[in-house]
């Protein structure tokens, strides 16, 4: 039996976000800065998986972002954002802003540059991901709602809907006993 406290049940949505990327690009420190406003200059490579949560308000809805920092790569992303991290290391830069923007545009990705060290754009990066997931979810809910309205409107147009076996007053006993709640 699952037991949840009231505080755990207050959010409107729970989004699970996975951070992926090469080793030593700063994924763990981005997460630490966003979730706890901390930075670890001597952090080690992630082994396995770690996660943090953060609540964000978007359009009056409380969204709990469960952010997973993993050493593994994943192809299951709904929203992908290209993050150029460590912008505070200007002299050690390996990719220019223009190169990052160009790659993101070519791949249809969001692009943002961040620094977990000085906290530049960290919240904006995570908020962008959460907002985009929320907008995708909202569009799907609206599309589903529109489809349901169309289905219901066809029923109110005066047409007769015949359920198999009902036209003669007989219903197959196996159908009657099937389902979740029969004894």
Backbone as CSV, one residue per row, in Angstrom:
resi,resn,N_x,N_y,N_z,CA_x,CA_y,CA_z,C_x,C_y,C_z
1,UNK,0.847,-1.179,0.000,0.000,0.000,0.000,0.890,1.239,0.000
2,UNK,0.626,2.184,-0.897,1.380,3.428,-0.958,0.801,4.426,0.026
3,UNK,1.675,5.051,0.797,1.241,6.075,1.733,1.943,7.365,1.354
4,UNK,1.173,8.407,1.112,1.738,9.700,0.729,1.258,10.756,1.707
5,UNK,2.158,11.649,2.072,1.745,12.747,2.930,0.998,13.780,2.107
6,UNK,0.286,14.686,2.781,-0.454,15.738,2.061,0.480,16.574,1.216
7,UNK,1.678,16.867,1.733,2.612,17.712,1.009,3.010,17.071,-0.328
8,UNK,3.157,15.743,-0.361,3.538,15.055,-1.584,2.435,15.102,-2.635
9,UNK,1.207,15.316,-2.228,0.082,15.264,-3.143,-0.382,16.647,-3.602
10,UNK,0.317,17.710,-3.244,-0.176,19.041,-3.549,0.106,19.501,-4.970
11,UNK,1.084,18.919,-5.650,1.404,19.410,-6.989,0.358,18.953,-7.995
12,UNK,0.195,19.775,-9.044,-0.732,19.452,-10.118,-0.124,18.438,-11.089
13,UNK,1.192,18.510,-11.271,1.880,17.626,-12.201,3.208,17.189,-11.605
14,UNK,3.665,16.016,-12.026,5.000,15.528,-11.706,5.688,15.243,-13.032
15,UNK,6.783,15.964,-13.318,7.552,15.743,-14.533,8.875,15.104,-14.144
16,UNK,9.276,14.094,-14.883,10.566,13.447,-14.667,11.490,13.873,-15.798
17,UNK,12.628,14.433,-15.426,13.581,14.982,-16.382,14.903,14.257,-16.192
18,UNK,15.517,13.814,-17.287,16.784,13.113,-17.229,17.857,13.990,-17.849
19,UNK,18.933,14.221,-17.105,20.078,14.956,-17.627,21.022,13.963,-18.281
20,UNK,21.362,14.208,-19.530,22.310,13.345,-20.230,23.402,14.217,-20.827
21,UNK,24.545,13.627,-21.058,25.642,14.361,-21.674,26.966,13.700,-21.360
22,UNK,28.002,14.209,-21.975,29.340,13.669,-21.773,29.777,13.833,-20.324
23,UNK,30.775,13.076,-19.941,31.348,13.155,-18.605,32.037,14.504,-18.403
24,UNK,31.933,15.033,-17.204,32.637,16.254,-16.773,32.147,17.542,-17.442
25,UNK,30.907,17.544,-17.965,30.381,18.782,-18.542,29.608,19.606,-17.518
26,UNK,29.385,19.058,-16.317,28.761,19.828,-15.254,27.304,19.526,-14.972
27,UNK,26.799,18.371,-15.390,25.387,18.016,-15.155,25.060,17.993,-13.664
28,UNK,25.926,17.382,-12.869,25.672,17.271,-11.422,25.657,18.637,-10.753
29,UNK,26.558,19.513,-11.147,26.579,20.846,-10.552,25.412,21.704,-11.025
30,UNK,24.953,21.511,-12.264,23.743,22.216,-12.709,22.569,21.824,-11.824
31,UNK,22.438,20.533,-11.579,21.354,20.050,-10.733,21.500,20.542,-9.302
32,UNK,22.700,20.491,-8.750,22.934,20.963,-7.380,22.614,22.456,-7.257
33,UNK,22.988,23.234,-8.260,22.721,24.680,-8.227,21.226,24.936,-8.309
34,UNK,20.537,24.232,-9.186,19.103,24.445,-9.369,18.307,23.984,-8.151
35,UNK,18.590,22.794,-7.665,17.774,22.206,-6.601,18.126,22.714,-5.209
36,UNK,19.424,22.968,-4.952,19.842,23.325,-3.594,20.646,24.616,-3.527
37,UNK,20.835,25.274,-4.670,21.665,26.472,-4.761,23.063,26.221,-4.201
38,UNK,23.646,25.085,-4.614,24.988,24.702,-4.167,25.868,24.439,-5.385
39,UNK,27.171,24.557,-5.178,28.149,24.261,-6.215,29.323,23.545,-5.577
40,UNK,29.802,22.495,-6.211,30.914,21.710,-5.691,32.083,21.771,-6.664
41,UNK,33.096,22.592,-6.376,34.203,22.753,-7.319,35.005,21.472,-7.548
42,UNK,34.972,20.544,-6.616,35.728,19.298,-6.755,34.814,18.094,-6.895
43,UNK,33.695,18.254,-7.585,32.752,17.139,-7.712,33.351,16.035,-8.571
44,UNK,32.941,14.817,-8.264,33.417,13.629,-8.983,32.352,13.172,-9.976
45,UNK,32.729,12.310,-10.891,31.795,11.770,-11.877,30.668,11.007,-11.188
46,UNK,29.483,11.143,-11.722,28.322,10.434,-11.185,28.455,8.951,-11.512
47,UNK,28.216,8.132,-10.507,28.177,6.686,-10.702,26.754,6.266,-10.403
48,UNK,26.097,5.669,-11.385,24.701,5.283,-11.194,23.785,6.460,-11.450
49,UNK,22.881,6.720,-10.493,21.861,7.744,-10.673,21.664,8.523,-9.383
50,UNK,21.469,9.820,-9.520,21.065,10.674,-8.405,19.884,11.496,-8.886
51,UNK,19.015,11.934,-7.961,17.946,12.829,-8.390,17.597,13.828,-7.297
52,UNK,17.033,14.930,-7.737,16.570,15.998,-6.863,15.196,16.426,-7.364
53,UNK,14.447,17.074,-6.500,13.157,17.615,-6.922,13.115,19.107,-6.662
54,UNK,12.315,19.768,-7.458,12.114,21.207,-7.323,10.700,21.513,-7.776
55,UNK,9.992,22.349,-7.023,8.641,22.737,-7.429,8.700,24.074,-8.155
56,UNK,7.932,24.151,-9.247,7.905,25.341,-10.097,6.453,25.676,-10.388
57,UNK,6.110,26.959,-10.329,4.760,27.401,-10.670,4.751,27.875,-12.111
58,UNK,3.855,27.289,-12.919,3.688,27.698,-14.317,2.201,27.851,-14.575
59,UNK,1.808,29.043,-14.967,0.400,29.343,-15.262,-0.535,28.945,-14.125
60,UNK,-0.090,29.171,-12.892,-0.923,28.863,-11.737,-0.974,27.394,-11.373
61,UNK,-0.218,26.567,-12.053,-0.158,25.138,-11.750,1.169,24.831,-11.063
62,UNK,1.088,24.055,-9.997,2.314,23.663,-9.311,2.855,22.394,-9.949
63,UNK,4.091,22.477,-10.433,4.724,21.363,-11.110,5.934,20.933,-10.302
64,UNK,5.975,19.654,-9.994,7.127,19.094,-9.304,8.026,18.477,-10.363
65,UNK,9.230,19.024,-10.492,10.203,18.501,-11.447,11.118,17.544,-10.695
66,UNK,11.097,16.286,-11.086,11.982,15.273,-10.519,13.104,15.117,-11.540
67,UNK,14.289,15.593,-11.186,15.387,15.684,-12.150,16.433,14.626,-11.825
68,UNK,16.684,13.776,-12.805,17.603,12.656,-12.643,18.934,12.974,-13.302
69,UNK,20.001,12.809,-12.536,21.364,12.988,-13.024,21.930,11.585,-13.186
70,UNK,22.191,11.200,-14.408,22.612,9.831,-14.665,23.876,9.784,-15.500
71,UNK,24.635,8.741,-15.299,25.832,8.542,-16.109,25.472,7.893,-17.441
72,UNK,24.273,7.352,-17.531,23.845,6.658,-18.757,23.200,7.632,-19.728
73,UNK,23.175,7.252,-20.994,22.498,8.035,-22.015,21.100,7.483,-22.219
74,UNK,20.183,8.335,-22.666,18.804,7.921,-22.870,18.256,8.539,-24.138
75,UNK,17.452,7.772,-24.859,16.790,8.283,-26.052,15.320,8.551,-25.791
76,UNK,14.889,8.576,-24.531,13.482,8.680,-24.190,13.048,10.115,-23.889
77,UNK,13.794,11.090,-24.347,13.479,12.478,-24.015,12.296,12.995,-24.805
78,UNK,11.406,13.668,-24.119,10.292,14.335,-24.765,10.751,15.715,-25.206
79,UNK,11.464,16.387,-24.357,11.979,17.722,-24.640,13.487,17.672,-24.479
80,UNK,14.197,18.146,-25.484,15.654,18.153,-25.409,16.133,19.587,-25.496
81,UNK,17.007,19.934,-24.587,17.588,21.272,-24.575,19.097,21.122,-24.603
82,UNK,19.729,21.849,-25.491,21.176,21.835,-25.584,21.698,22.906,-24.635
83,UNK,22.478,22.477,-23.646,22.986,23.397,-22.631,24.497,23.508,-22.780
84,UNK,24.953,24.729,-23.002,26.384,25.002,-22.990,26.729,25.433,-21.580
85,UNK,27.331,24.555,-20.792,27.623,24.838,-19.388,29.068,25.322,-19.230
86,UNK,29.364,25.814,-18.074,30.686,26.312,-17.690,31.060,27.583,-18.447
87,UNK,30.086,28.464,-18.655,30.379,29.720,-19.355,31.328,30.612,-18.557
88,UNK,31.490,30.307,-17.283,32.431,31.069,-16.461,33.882,30.781,-16.860
89,UNK,34.128,29.684,-17.563,35.483,29.330,-18.011,35.720,29.850,-19.429
90,UNK,35.662,31.155,-19.580,35.750,31.778,-20.895,37.020,31.393,-21.660
91,UNK,38.144,31.303,-20.982,39.418,30.991,-21.651,39.539,29.513,-22.030
92,UNK,38.741,28.657,-21.421,38.820,27.217,-21.702,37.683,26.752,-22.608
93,UNK,37.007,27.687,-23.220,35.830,27.381,-24.048,36.199,26.485,-25.230
94,UNK,35.402,25.421,-25.429,35.638,24.503,-26.545,34.627,24.702,-27.666
95,UNK,33.446,25.256,-27.333,32.385,25.472,-28.315,31.922,26.924,-28.191
96,UNK,31.869,27.642,-29.304,31.413,29.030,-29.258,29.886,29.073,-29.140
97,UNK,29.388,30.218,-28.714,27.938,30.407,-28.635,27.307,30.205,-30.008
98,UNK,27.942,30.741,-31.042,27.411,30.603,-32.408,27.342,29.131,-32.820
99,UNK,28.367,28.339,-32.485,28.351,26.915,-32.817,27.223,26.201,-32.073
100,UNK,27.031,26.532,-30.814,25.959,25.933,-30.022,24.595,26.266,-30.594
101,UNK,24.393,27.540,-30.898,23.115,27.969,-31.487,22.861,27.283,-32.829
102,UNK,23.900,27.190,-33.646,23.774,26.575,-34.967,23.394,25.099,-34.840
103,UNK,24.053,24.379,-33.950,23.731,22.965,-33.743,22.303,22.802,-33.233
104,UNK,21.930,23.619,-32.265,20.575,23.541,-31.713,19.532,23.811,-32.792
105,UNK,19.772,24.826,-33.599,18.831,25.159,-34.673,18.724,24.023,-35.689
106,UNK,19.859,23.448,-36.049,19.864,22.352,-37.026,19.126,21.118,-36.495
107,UNK,19.187,20.899,-35.191,18.554,19.725,-34.583,17.160,20.016,-34.026
108,UNK,16.717,21.274,-34.105,15.403,21.641,-33.582,15.348,21.621,-32.058
109,UNK,16.433,22.030,-31.424,16.541,22.002,-29.963,16.494,23.410,-29.380
110,UNK,16.165,23.485,-28.114,16.331,24.726,-27.372,17.824,24.850,-27.065
111,UNK,18.321,26.079,-26.946,19.725,26.291,-26.612,19.828,27.354,-25.526
112,UNK,20.681,27.089,-24.554,20.946,28.063,-23.505,22.345,27.803,-22.965
113,UNK,23.018,28.864,-22.578,24.324,28.739,-21.945,24.166,29.022,-20.460
114,UNK,24.877,28.237,-19.657,24.744,28.327,-18.205,26.101,28.277,-17.526
115,UNK,26.083,28.598,-16.234,27.227,28.363,-15.367,26.686,27.935,-14.011
116,UNK,26.985,26.710,-13.645,26.588,26.253,-12.312,27.418,26.978,-11.254
117,UNK,28.634,27.369,-11.597,29.504,28.057,-10.647,28.915,29.391,-10.209
118,UNK,28.552,30.250,-11.192,28.018,31.570,-10.825,26.493,31.648,-10.943
119,UNK,25.856,30.533,-11.227,24.398,30.401,-11.257,23.728,31.056,-12.474
120,UNK,24.510,31.409,-13.482,23.955,32.055,-14.669,23.036,31.114,-15.437
121,UNK,21.784,31.522,-15.629,20.791,30.830,-16.457,20.429,29.412,-16.006
122,UNK,20.856,28.990,-14.824,20.545,27.629,-14.374,19.040,27.453,-14.207
123,UNK,18.408,28.349,-13.473,16.950,28.257,-13.291,16.228,28.385,-14.623
124,UNK,16.697,29.272,-15.474,16.069,29.450,-16.788,16.124,28.178,-17.616
125,UNK,17.230,27.461,-17.563,17.364,26.227,-18.338,16.339,25.190,-17.885
126,UNK,16.249,24.972,-16.579,15.304,23.981,-16.079,13.867,24.442,-16.266
127,UNK,13.626,25.719,-16.065,12.272,26.243,-16.257,11.832,26.076,-17.716
128,UNK,12.743,26.298,-18.660,12.430,26.112,-20.083,11.968,24.688,-20.351
129,UNK,12.686,23.706,-19.797,12.317,22.303,-20.001,10.945,22.030,-19.396
130,UNK,10.735,22.454,-18.155,9.463,22.191,-17.470,8.310,22.886,-18.197
131,UNK,8.508,24.126,-18.626,7.457,24.847,-19.353,7.110,24.143,-20.661
132,UNK,8.125,23.684,-21.392,7.854,23.023,-22.663,7.106,21.711,-22.451
133,UNK,7.481,20.938,-21.432,6.748,19.708,-21.120,5.304,20.053,-20.772
134,UNK,5.107,21.098,-19.982,3.760,21.524,-19.595,2.939,21.912,-20.832
135,UNK,3.551,22.655,-21.757,2.826,23.079,-22.960,2.471,21.875,-23.848
136,UNK,3.383,20.927,-23.970,3.094,19.710,-24.744,1.948,18.954,-24.102
137,UNK,2.007,18.794,-22.779,0.944,18.096,-22.059,-0.388,18.815,-22.218
138,UNK,-0.380,20.135,-22.106,-1.618,20.923,-22.258,-2.225,20.741,-23.637
139,UNK,-1.383,20.751,-24.676,-1.879,20.545,-26.041,-2.491,19.157,-26.193
140,UNK,-1.864,18.140,-25.597,-2.400,16.784,-25.680,-3.733,16.675,-24.950
141,UNK,-3.841,17.315,-23.798,-5.089,17.287,-23.037,-6.188,17.977,-23.830
142,UNK,-5.891,19.118,-24.433,-6.883,19.843,-25.230,-7.305,19.014,-26.442
143,UNK,-6.355,18.383,-27.117,-6.674,17.558,-28.286,-7.557,16.378,-27.871
144,UNK,-7.231,15.769,-26.751,-8.027,14.657,-26.245,-9.432,15.120,-25.883
145,UNK,-9.529,16.282,-25.276,-10.824,16.843,-24.898,-11.660,17.131,-26.140
146,UNK,-11.028,17.674,-27.182,-11.740,17.953,-28.430,-12.258,16.671,-29.069
147,UNK,-11.450,15.600,-29.043,-11.881,14.320,-29.601,-13.067,13.761,-28.826
148,UNK,-13.024,13.872,-27.504,-14.129,13.380,-26.671,-15.406,14.151,-26.956
149,UNK,-15.299,15.461,-27.165,-16.476,16.279,-27.481,-17.072,15.845,-28.815
150,UNK,-16.207,15.539,-29.811,-16.696,15.081,-31.111,-17.424,13.751,-30.968
151,UNK,-16.872,12.845,-30.179,-17.512,11.546,-29.961,-18.874,11.721,-29.321
152,UNK,-18.974,12.603,-28.320,-20.245,12.827,-27.631,-21.247,13.519,-28.533
153,UNK,-20.777,14.439,-29.388,-21.714,15.145,-30.262,-22.351,14.198,-31.269
154,UNK,-21.638,13.157,-31.694,-22.224,12.202,-32.637,-23.346,11.414,-31.964
155,UNK,-23.277,11.233,-30.666,-24.331,10.515,-29.955,-25.594,11.360,-29.807
156,UNK,-25.439,12.653,-29.754,-26.600,13.516,-29.556,-27.270,13.918,-30.867
157,UNK,-26.842,13.356,-31.996,-27.405,13.739,-33.289,-28.631,12.907,-33.664
158,UNK,-29.160,12.121,-32.735,-30.387,11.388,-32.985,-30.174,10.012,-33.587
159,UNK,-28.925,9.583,-33.768,-28.665,8.263,-34.326,-28.779,7.207,-33.235
160,UNK,-29.192,6.029,-33.633,-29.310,4.916,-32.707,-27.970,4.194,-32.630
161,UNK,-27.549,3.912,-31.422,-26.317,3.167,-31.215,-26.710,1.792,-30.724
162,UNK,-26.330,0.755,-31.471,-26.693,-0.615,-31.124,-25.484,-1.302,-30.520
163,UNK,-25.673,-1.827,-29.317,-24.634,-2.598,-28.650,-24.874,-4.059,-28.996
164,UNK,-23.829,-4.785,-29.369,-23.948,-6.178,-29.802,-24.770,-6.997,-28.810
165,UNK,-25.779,-7.715,-29.319,-26.590,-8.599,-28.493,-27.804,-7.936,-27.884
166,UNK,-27.904,-6.609,-27.869,-29.020,-5.939,-27.201,-30.255,-5.811,-28.081
167,UNK,-30.090,-5.882,-29.431,-31.243,-5.647,-30.291,-32.323,-6.711,-30.123
168,UNK,-31.941,-7.919,-29.725,-32.947,-8.968,-29.538,-33.270,-9.176,-28.063
169,UNK,-32.699,-8.348,-27.214,-32.964,-8.482,-25.795,-32.089,-9.532,-25.135
170,UNK,-31.201,-10.171,-25.907,-30.322,-11.186,-25.348,-28.908,-10.649,-25.276
171,UNK,-28.259,-10.929,-24.173,-26.870,-10.548,-24.022,-26.092,-11.813,-23.710
172,UNK,-25.026,-12.055,-24.437,-24.183,-13.217,-24.232,-23.715,-13.246,-22.775
173,UNK,-23.889,-14.364,-22.083,-23.560,-14.487,-20.663,-22.065,-14.292,-20.400
174,UNK,-21.201,-14.664,-21.367,-19.767,-14.470,-21.149,-19.425,-12.990,-21.152
175,UNK,-20.138,-12.199,-21.970,-19.915,-10.761,-21.970,-20.423,-10.162,-20.675
176,UNK,-21.543,-10.649,-20.197,-22.157,-10.104,-18.990,-21.266,-10.330,-17.782
177,UNK,-20.606,-11.481,-17.700,-19.801,-11.821,-16.541,-18.376,-11.263,-16.653
178,UNK,-17.953,-10.853,-17.841,-16.606,-10.326,-17.997,-16.486,-8.946,-17.405
179,UNK,-15.288,-8.469,-17.245,-15.075,-7.124,-16.728,-14.449,-7.141,-15.362
180,UNK,-14.246,-5.976,-14.826,-13.479,-5.866,-13.596,-14.266,-6.151,-12.341
181,UNK,-15.551,-5.999,-12.368,-16.301,-5.990,-11.120,-17.310,-7.119,-10.994
182,UNK,-17.280,-8.092,-11.885,-18.233,-9.187,-11.803,-17.751,-10.217,-10.805
183,UNK,-18.689,-11.008,-10.300,-18.285,-12.022,-9.319,-18.432,-13.388,-9.879
